[in-house]
Amino acid sequence: MTINDVQEILNATVVTQSSYENNEVLSGFVGDLLSVVMGKAKEQCAWITIQGHINIIAVGTLINVGCIIVSEGFKVDEDAIKKANEEEIVIMTTHLSSFEAASLLSKNGLE
């Protein structure tokens, strides 16, 4: 599944300027506690979180995230967007709950 596929399935809004929308996403992960994400998320995952601050970019870079999905209508801080653009990390937002987003991605083949 590509990042574009994820965006379409979730009807999400990409808030970064990255040109990596066609990159592959290999799995999904839901988590808001950053230390858990660092220890358990897999590379190139679609990470679903309610966090929108700059520390998600540090974690995303560390785990080589496929994309970050900020759920529940939460906003992403401008400094996080700026850093994500520098690190070439795609961030998208959705009004869906984390559970709804994960369920939709799972139903469409992402594990």
C-alpha positions in Angstrom: 0.0 0.0 0.0 1.3 3.5 -0.8 1.0 6.6 1.3 -1.4 7.9 -1.4 -3.6 4.8 -0.8 -3.6 5.5 3.0 -4.6 9.1 2.3 -7.5 8.0 0.1 -8.8 5.3 2.4 -8.9 7.7 5.3 -9.9 10.7 3.4 -7.0 12.4 5.2 -5.4 15.7 4.6 -1.6 15.8 4.0 -0.1 18.7 5.9 3.5 18.4 4.8 5.3 19.2 1.5 6.9 15.8 1.1 7.0 14.3 -2.4 7.1 10.7 -1.0 3.4 10.0 -1.3 4.1 7.0 -3.5 6.3 5.3 -1.0 5.2 2.0 0.4 3.7 1.6 3.8 4.3 -2.0 5.0 2.3 -2.1 8.3 0.3 -0.1 10.7 0.9 1.0 14.3 -1.3 2.8 16.8 0.3 4.5 19.7 0.5 7.7 21.6 3.2 6.9 24.2 6.4 7.8 22.3 8.6 5.3 24.2 6.2 2.5 23.2 6.2 3.6 19.6 10.1 3.6 19.6 10.2 0.1 21.0 7.4 -1.6 19.0 6.6 0.2 15.7 8.1 -1.3 12.6 9.9 0.5 9.8 7.8 2.0 7.1 4.6 1.8 9.2 1.6 4.0 9.0 1.8 5.4 12.6 -1.6 6.6 13.9 -1.4 8.9 16.9 -3.2 11.9 18.5 0.1 13.6 19.1 0.9 16.6 16.9 4.1 18.1 18.5 7.6 18.1 17.2 8.7 15.0 19.2 6.7 12.8 16.8 9.2 13.7 14.1 12.1 12.6 16.2 10.4 9.3 16.8 9.3 9.0 13.2 12.9 9.5 12.0 14.2 7.0 14.5 11.9 4.2 13.4 12.0 5.2 9.7 8.2 5.7 9.6 6.3 5.4 6.4 3.9 8.2 7.4 2.3 9.7 10.5 -1.4 10.0 10.8 -2.7 12.4 13.4 -6.2 11.3 14.2 -9.3 12.6 16.0 -9.1 16.0 14.4 -6.1 17.0 16.4 -3.8 19.7 14.9 -0.2 19.4 14.0 2.1 22.1 15.4 3.8 24.3 12.8 7.3 23.5 14.1 6.4 19.8 13.7 5.3 20.4 10.1 8.5 22.3 9.4 10.7 19.6 10.8 8.8 16.9 9.0 9.4 18.7 5.7 13.1 18.8 6.5 13.2 15.1 7.3 10.9 14.2 4.4 8.3 12.6 6.6 4.7 12.7 5.4 2.1 13.8 8.0 -1.6 13.6 7.4 -4.6 14.4 9.6 -8.0 12.8 9.8 -11.1 13.4 11.9 -11.5 9.6 12.3 -10.7 8.1 15.7 -7.5 6.1 15.9 -9.6 2.9 16.1 -11.7 3.9 13.0 -8.5 4.7 11.0 -6.8 1.5 12.0 -9.9 -0.5 11.2 -10.2 1.0 7.7 -6.6 0.4 6.9 -6.8 -3.2 8.1 -10.0 -3.8 6.1 -8.0 -2.6 3.0 -5.1 -5.0 3.6 -2.7 -3.2 5.8 -1.5 -5.3 8.8 
